Amino acid sequence: MAQARRIRDTVRFLRSALAGEKVTEEYETFSVSKFRLARAADPVPSIMLAALRPGMLRLAAEETDGASTNWLAASGVPKVHEVVGPDFRVSHRGRARPRRIVP
């Protein structure tokens, strides 16, 4: 679970930093003092999290703009959406299929 907390904190930091905010924050797993990008991203990019198992998929649904599942069999897609919900953005790459976005 420590790894999931670290990823959650990193996503929160990135969301603020990429928006051009000056970040001074004491996260659970690390701290940042007066960090600001020299030039904010415009537009602010979406944050996608590589996830496959339920815990990381839930984290992606709670904290990010989408999840990327790699080498997921087509039969696993409904299982992913049981965790994240049908409207959450999931990028799926299967063995014999080109990269596509699953609605």
C-alpha positions in Angstrom: 0.0 0.0 0.0 2.9 2.4 0.5 3.5 2.3 -3.2 -0.1 3.3 -4.0 0.2 6.2 -1.5 3.4 7.4 -3.2 1.7 7.3 -6.6 -1.3 9.1 -5.3 0.9 11.9 -3.8 2.9 12.1 -7.0 -0.2 12.5 -9.1 -1.5 15.3 -6.8 1.9 17.0 -7.0 1.9 16.7 -10.8 -1.6 18.1 -11.2 -0.7 21.2 -9.3 2.8 21.6 -10.9 1.5 21.1 -14.4 -1.2 23.7 -13.8 1.6 26.3 -13.1 1.0 26.5 -9.4 3.8 27.1 -6.9 3.8 23.9 -4.9 4.7 23.9 -1.2 3.1 20.8 0.3 3.7 18.1 2.9 2.4 15.0 1.3 2.1 11.7 3.2 5.2 10.2 1.4 7.3 13.3 0.5 7.4 17.1 0.7 7.9 19.8 -1.8 9.0 23.4 -1.1 8.4 26.3 -3.5 8.4 24.2 -6.7 7.2 25.9 -9.8 7.8 25.1 -13.5 9.6 27.8 -15.4 6.7 27.6 -17.9 3.3 26.1 -17.2 2.0 23.5 -19.7 -0.6 25.0 -22.0 -2.9 23.3 -22.2 -2.5 21.3 -19.0 -2.1 17.7 -20.0 -4.3 14.9 -18.8 -2.8 12.6 -16.3 -3.2 8.9 -17.1 -2.2 6.1 -14.7 -1.0 2.7 -15.8 -3.2 0.3 -13.9 -4.5 -3.2 -14.2 -5.4 -4.5 -10.7 -8.4 -3.2 -8.8 -6.5 -1.1 -6.3 -4.6 0.9 -8.9 -7.7 1.2 -11.1 -9.6 2.7 -8.1 -6.7 5.1 -7.5 -6.8 6.1 -11.2 -10.5 6.7 -11.1 -10.2 8.8 -7.9 -7.1 10.9 -8.8 -6.5 10.9 -12.6 -8.1 11.6 -15.9 -7.8 8.0 -17.1 -6.1 4.7 -16.9 -4.0 2.8 -19.3 -4.2 -1.0 -19.3 -1.5 -2.9 -21.2 -1.9 -6.4 -22.6 -5.4 -6.8 -21.2 -7.5 -9.5 -22.8 -10.8 -8.3 -24.3 -12.6 -10.4 -21.7 -11.0 -8.2 -19.0 -12.4 -5.0 -20.2 -15.8 -5.4 -18.5 -14.0 -6.3 -15.3 -12.0 -3.0 -15.5 -15.2 -1.0 -16.0 -16.8 -2.7 -13.0 -14.1 -1.0 -10.9 -13.8 2.4 -12.6 -17.3 2.8 -13.9 -18.4 2.8 -17.6 -17.7 6.4 -18.3 -14.1 6.5 -17.0 -11.5 6.9 -19.8 -9.4 3.7 -20.2 -6.8 3.2 -22.9 -6.5 -0.5 -23.8 -3.8 -2.2 -25.8 -4.4 -5.8 -26.5 -2.0 -8.4 -28.1 -3.5 -8.4 -31.6 -5.2 -5.0 -31.6 -3.9 -1.5 -32.2 -4.1 1.0 -29.4 -7.6 2.3 -28.9 -9.7 4.1 -26.3 -12.4 2.0 -24.7 -15.5 4.1 -23.9 
